[in-house]
Amino acid sequence: MKLTMILVFMALLLPAAAAAQESGKYQCTYGDMQRRVEIVTEPGVEVPCSVHYFKDTEAPGEQQVLWSADNDGSYCRTRAMEFIAKLEGWGWDCGSAADTATEDDVADETAPVVTEESLGVPEDEESIE
């Protein structure tokens, strides 16, 4: 029974792991709260590695190192994906950091810059503060 559950869990988890594995960065949201999980390595190598956890809205700039490995890079990926699955089980919505841009983020990036000139305010009028 346990083996069947593990196989089902891995079958569900592997496609998400493969898609997000490229960046090693995951963004999770729950209401207004945001969390990040990142697999940190030197460029071009799998080990040493570490899994960092950020509570961006509750403790900005702080991070926790949850796991690290010196010999097996798959250890960090596996532990990160298990932790992401745990967060999702608690109701968090997680995805690869590249895939989690919100509509507001997209709107901010594509919104035109509003200036006095674009609003048609003549240069000789004083600004109201």
C-alpha positions in Angstrom: 0.0 0.0 0.0 2.8 2.5 0.9 4.7 1.6 -2.2 1.6 2.3 -4.4 1.1 5.7 -2.7 4.8 6.6 -3.2 4.6 5.7 -6.9 1.4 7.7 -7.4 3.0 10.7 -5.5 6.1 10.5 -7.7 4.1 10.2 -10.9 2.2 13.3 -10.0 5.3 15.2 -8.8 7.7 14.4 -11.6 6.1 16.4 -14.4 6.1 19.5 -12.1 9.7 18.8 -11.1 10.9 18.5 -14.7 9.2 21.7 -15.7 10.5 23.7 -12.7 13.9 22.0 -12.5 15.5 24.3 -15.0 15.2 27.4 -12.8 15.4 25.8 -9.4 13.3 28.7 -8.1 9.7 28.3 -6.9 7.2 30.9 -5.9 4.3 30.1 -3.6 1.3 32.3 -2.6 -1.5 31.9 -0.1 -3.8 35.0 -0.1 -1.5 38.0 0.3 1.5 36.0 1.6 4.4 34.9 -0.6 7.1 32.3 0.0 10.0 31.2 -2.2 12.0 28.0 -2.3 15.3 28.1 -4.2 17.8 25.4 -5.0 21.2 27.2 -4.8 24.3 25.8 -6.6 27.4 27.2 -8.3 26.7 27.8 -12.0 27.1 24.7 -14.1 27.4 22.2 -11.2 24.9 20.2 -9.2 26.9 20.0 -5.9 27.4 21.4 -3.5 23.8 22.5 -3.3 21.4 23.9 -0.8 17.6 24.5 -0.5 16.8 28.0 0.7 13.4 29.1 2.0 12.2 32.7 2.0 9.1 34.1 3.8 9.0 37.2 1.6 5.9 38.9 3.2 6.5 37.9 6.8 10.3 38.3 7.0 11.6 40.2 4.0 15.3 39.6 3.3 15.6 36.6 5.7 16.2 33.1 4.5 16.5 29.6 6.0 18.7 26.9 4.6 16.5 23.8 4.9 18.8 21.2 3.4 22.3 21.0 1.8 24.3 18.3 0.1 28.0 17.9 -1.0 27.8 14.7 -3.0 24.3 14.2 -4.5 22.6 17.1 -6.4 19.4 15.1 -6.7 19.1 15.3 -2.9 18.4 19.0 -3.1 15.9 18.7 -6.0 14.1 15.9 -4.2 13.9 17.7 -0.9 12.8 20.9 -2.5 10.0 19.2 -4.5 8.8 17.3 -1.4 8.7 20.6 0.5 6.8 22.3 -2.4 4.3 19.4 -2.3 3.9 19.9 1.5 3.2 23.6 1.0 0.6 22.8 -1.7 -1.0 20.3 0.7 -1.4 23.2 3.2 -3.2 25.2 0.5 -0.3 27.2 -1.0 -0.3 27.8 -4.8 3.2 27.0 -6.0 5.0 27.0 -9.3 8.2 27.8 -11.0 9.2 31.3 -10.3 9.2 32.1 -14.1 5.6 30.7 -14.4 4.1 32.6 -11.4 4.0 36.2 -12.8 0.6 37.6 -11.8 -1.6 39.6 -14.1 -0.6 42.7 -12.1 3.1 42.0 -12.8 2.4 41.7 -16.5 0.3 44.8 -16.4 3.0 46.7 -14.6 5.6 45.6 -17.2 3.4 46.6 -20.2 1.7 49.7 -18.7 2.7 53.0 -20.4 4.6 55.5 -18.4 2.3 58.4 -17.6 3.9 61.9 -17.6 2.6 65.4 -17.5 3.4 65.6 -21.2 1.4 62.5 -22.1 -1.6 64.0 -20.1 -1.4 67.2 -22.1 -0.3 69.4 -19.2 1.5 72.5 -20.6 5.1 72.9 -19.4 4.5 76.5 -18.1 1.8 75.4 -15.6 2.9 74.7 -12.0 2.5 71.3 -10.6 0.0 70.8 -7.8 1.4 68.8 -4.9 
